[in-house]
Amino acid sequence: MGNDTILDPEQVLQRLQAGAKSQRTRDSLDIINQVCKEQFERKSYDYSYSMIGTLSGGRGGPKAQPIRNATGAVYRTLIDTWQKFANAGGHAPPAQRPTNLENDVLSLISDSVARILVQKYISENKKLRNENQVLKVAAKEKVVINLSGKRDEAVFTVETHGPIDFLLEQEIFALRNAISAETMRRNGWVGDADSGAVTKGPLTIFSPGFMTAISKIVERLDRE
């Protein structure tokens, strides 16, 4: 994989299953995840598609060739995630503690309620950035081709999946709420429509690009 970020395979599994279009795909992901987990636990770090396909196929899951096919993008994503996770010693990145700058910003907020809210949104912003890394991996191969029908009535359907397809309802709600007029008013924040930054007086709550990025996602959701 081109991205060097080490992701938690279980989180990637959840994201991939949330975006799966069928129960069969979700079940297959479960089988592949279990096979990869067992490889990791026995310290046999062979995550080649042929090896995982052999182990998975023995349990009724996808074999090597289906994993390599265009429709196997989600399976390859999960396998590659386990490979990188194992190579990193089986450790996902530790939870980030507030930086000195974040602590300084929080210490300047005298209102205890406002301070808690700002800390909450800083935490949510980090969570969204981490989830975005997962989405980048999951959306690496966007085109999925399914073949259905009888031999003489073959029907090809093409489904395209982008990052938005992997968002859960509560995550969409959180995005809308983060830049809503009510949220801004309640916290005394001001959003800059041009830069996308969110400020409170002289303090920068969210850096430039925050509002504009969420607005683009929300606008696309509204069109779909």
C-alpha positions as CSV (number, residue, x, y, z in Angstrom):
1,M,0.0,0.0,0.0
2,G,1.2,3.5,-0.7
3,N,0.1,4.9,2.6
4,D,2.6,4.4,5.5
5,T,0.0,5.0,8.2
6,I,-0.4,1.9,10.5
7,L,-4.1,1.2,10.9
8,D,-5.9,-1.0,13.3
9,P,-7.2,-4.0,11.2
10,E,-10.4,-4.3,13.3
11,Q,-11.2,-0.7,12.6
12,V,-10.6,-1.1,8.9
13,L,-12.8,-4.2,9.0
14,Q,-15.6,-2.2,10.5
15,R,-15.3,0.5,7.9
16,L,-15.2,-1.9,5.0
17,Q,-18.2,-3.9,6.3
18,A,-20.1,-0.6,6.7
19,G,-19.6,0.1,3.0
20,A,-20.2,-3.4,1.8
21,K,-23.3,-3.8,-0.5
22,S,-24.1,-7.4,0.5
23,Q,-24.1,-9.7,3.5
24,R,-22.0,-12.2,1.5
25,T,-19.2,-9.6,1.2
26,R,-19.4,-8.8,5.0
27,D,-19.2,-12.5,5.8
28,S,-16.2,-13.0,3.5
29,L,-14.5,-10.0,5.2
30,D,-15.1,-11.7,8.5
31,I,-13.4,-14.9,7.3
32,I,-10.4,-13.1,5.8
33,N,-10.0,-11.1,9.0
34,Q,-10.1,-14.2,11.2
35,V,-7.5,-15.9,8.9
36,C,-5.2,-12.9,9.1
37,K,-5.6,-12.6,12.8
38,E,-4.7,-16.3,13.3
39,Q,-1.6,-15.8,11.0
40,F,-0.6,-12.9,13.3
41,E,-1.2,-14.8,16.5
42,R,0.9,-17.8,15.3
43,K,3.6,-15.3,14.2
44,S,3.4,-16.7,10.7
45,Y,3.5,-13.4,8.9
46,D,2.7,-14.7,5.4
47,Y,0.0,-12.4,4.1
48,S,0.4,-13.1,0.5
49,Y,-2.9,-13.3,-1.4
50,S,-2.2,-16.9,-2.3
51,M,-1.7,-18.0,1.3
52,I,-4.7,-16.0,2.7
53,G,-6.8,-17.2,-0.2
54,T,-5.9,-20.8,0.5
55,L,-6.8,-20.5,4.2
56,S,-9.9,-18.5,3.5
57,G,-11.1,-20.8,0.8
58,G,-10.9,-23.7,3.2
59,R,-13.5,-22.0,5.3
60,G,-15.8,-21.1,2.5
61,G,-14.3,-17.6,2.0
62,P,-12.7,-16.0,-1.1
63,K,-9.9,-18.0,-2.6
64,A,-6.7,-16.4,-4.1
65,Q,-8.1,-15.5,-7.6
66,P,-11.3,-13.8,-6.4
67,I,-9.1,-11.8,-4.0
68,R,-6.9,-10.7,-6.9
69,N,-9.9,-9.8,-9.1
70,A,-11.3,-6.3,-9.4
71,T,-14.2,-7.3,-7.1
72,G,-11.6,-8.3,-4.4
73,A,-10.4,-4.7,-3.7
74,V,-12.0,-4.7,-0.2
75,Y,-10.3,-8.1,0.6
76,R,-6.9,-6.8,-0.5
77,T,-7.3,-3.7,1.5
78,L,-7.9,-5.7,4.7
79,I,-5.1,-8.2,4.0
80,D,-2.6,-5.3,3.2
81,T,-3.7,-3.6,6.5
82,W,-2.9,-6.8,8.4
83,Q,0.4,-7.1,6.6
84,K,1.5,-3.6,7.7
85,F,0.1,-4.1,11.2
86,A,2.2,-7.3,11.6
87,N,5.3,-5.7,10.2
88,A,4.9,-2.8,12.7
89,G,5.0,-5.4,15.5
90,G,1.2,-5.4,16.0
91,H,0.9,-2.0,17.4
92,A,-1.6,0.6,16.2
93,P,-0.6,4.3,16.8
94,P,-1.1,5.2,20.5
95,A,-3.8,7.6,21.4
96,Q,-2.5,11.1,20.9
97,R,-2.3,13.4,23.9
98,P,-3.1,17.1,23.6
99,T,-0.2,19.0,22.3
100,N,1.3,21.9,24.2
101,L,-0.5,24.3,21.8
102,E,-3.8,22.6,22.5
103,N,-3.2,22.8,26.2
104,D,-2.3,26.5,25.9
105,V,-5.5,27.2,24.0
106,L,-7.6,25.3,26.5
107,S,-5.9,27.1,29.4
108,L,-6.9,30.4,27.9
109,I,-10.6,29.6,28.0
110,S,-11.9,30.6,31.4
111,D,-15.5,29.4,30.8
112,S,-15.4,25.7,32.0
113,V,-18.3,24.7,29.8
114,A,-16.7,26.3,26.7
115,R,-13.4,24.6,27.6
116,I,-15.0,21.2,27.7
117,L,-16.7,21.8,24.4
118,V,-13.5,23.0,22.7
119,Q,-11.7,19.9,24.1
120,K,-14.5,17.7,22.7
121,Y,-14.3,19.2,19.3
122,I,-10.5,18.9,19.2
123,S,-10.9,15.3,20.1
124,E,-13.6,14.8,17.4
125,N,-11.4,16.5,14.8
126,K,-8.6,14.1,15.6
127,K,-11.0,11.2,15.3
128,L,-12.2,12.4,11.9
129,R,-8.6,12.7,10.7
130,N,-7.8,9.2,11.8
131,E,-11.0,7.9,10.2
132,N,-10.0,9.7,7.0
133,Q,-6.8,7.6,6.9
134,V,-9.0,4.5,7.0
135,L,-11.2,5.9,4.2
136,K,-8.2,6.6,2.0
137,V,-7.2,3.0,2.3
138,A,-10.7,1.7,1.8
139,A,-11.3,3.9,-1.3
140,K,-7.9,3.2,-2.9
141,E,-9.6,1.1,-5.6
142,K,-13.0,2.7,-6.3
143,V,-14.4,0.5,-9.1
144,V,-16.1,-2.8,-8.2
145,I,-17.4,-4.9,-11.1
146,N,-20.1,-7.5,-10.3
147,L,-21.2,-10.2,-12.8
148,S,-24.7,-11.6,-12.3
149,G,-27.3,-13.6,-14.3
150,K,-27.2,-16.8,-16.2
151,R,-24.5,-17.7,-18.7
152,D,-26.6,-16.6,-21.6
153,E,-28.0,-13.6,-19.8
154,A,-24.9,-12.1,-18.3
155,V,-25.5,-8.7,-16.8
156,F,-22.6,-6.4,-15.9
157,T,-23.1,-3.8,-13.2
158,V,-20.5,-1.3,-12.2
159,E,-20.6,0.3,-8.7
160,T,-18.3,3.1,-7.8
161,H,-17.4,3.7,-4.2
162,G,-15.8,6.9,-2.9
163,P,-15.0,7.9,0.7
164,I,-18.5,9.2,1.3
165,D,-20.0,5.8,0.7
166,F,-18.2,4.6,3.8
167,L,-19.6,7.2,6.2
168,L,-22.1,6.1,8.8
169,E,-25.3,8.0,9.6
170,Q,-24.0,9.2,13.0
171,E,-20.8,10.4,11.4
172,I,-22.7,12.3,8.7
173,F,-24.8,13.9,11.5
174,A,-21.6,14.8,13.4
175,L,-20.1,16.5,10.3
176,R,-23.3,18.6,9.7
177,N,-23.4,19.5,13.4
178,A,-19.8,20.5,13.6
179,I,-20.3,23.5,11.3
180,S,-23.9,24.3,12.0
181,A,-25.0,27.8,12.9
182,E,-26.3,26.6,16.2
183,T,-22.9,25.1,17.1
184,M,-21.1,28.3,16.1
185,R,-23.5,30.5,18.1
186,R,-23.5,28.3,21.2
187,N,-19.7,28.2,21.4
188,G,-19.2,31.8,20.4
189,W,-17.2,30.7,17.3
190,V,-16.8,32.5,14.0
191,G,-16.2,30.7,10.8
192,D,-14.3,32.2,7.9
193,A,-16.1,31.2,4.7
194,D,-13.0,31.9,2.6
195,S,-10.3,30.1,4.6
196,G,-12.5,27.6,6.3
197,A,-10.9,28.4,9.7
198,V,-12.9,28.6,12.9
199,T,-12.0,31.2,15.6
200,K,-13.1,32.5,18.9
201,G,-11.8,36.0,19.4
202,P,-8.0,35.8,18.8
203,L,-7.9,32.0,19.2
204,T,-8.0,29.6,16.3
205,I,-10.2,26.7,17.2
206,F,-9.9,24.8,13.9
207,S,-7.3,25.5,11.3
208,P,-8.0,26.8,7.7
209,G,-9.7,24.2,5.6
210,F,-11.8,22.7,8.4
211,M,-15.2,24.3,7.5
212,T,-14.6,24.2,3.7
213,A,-13.7,20.5,3.7
214,I,-16.8,19.6,5.7
215,S,-19.0,21.9,3.6
216,K,-17.9,20.1,0.4
217,I,-18.7,16.7,1.9
218,V,-22.1,17.9,3.1
219,E,-22.9,19.5,-0.3
220,R,-22.1,16.2,-2.1
221,L,-24.3,14.3,0.4
222,D,-27.1,16.7,-0.4
223,R,-26.8,16.0,-4.1
224,E,-26.9,12.3,-3.7
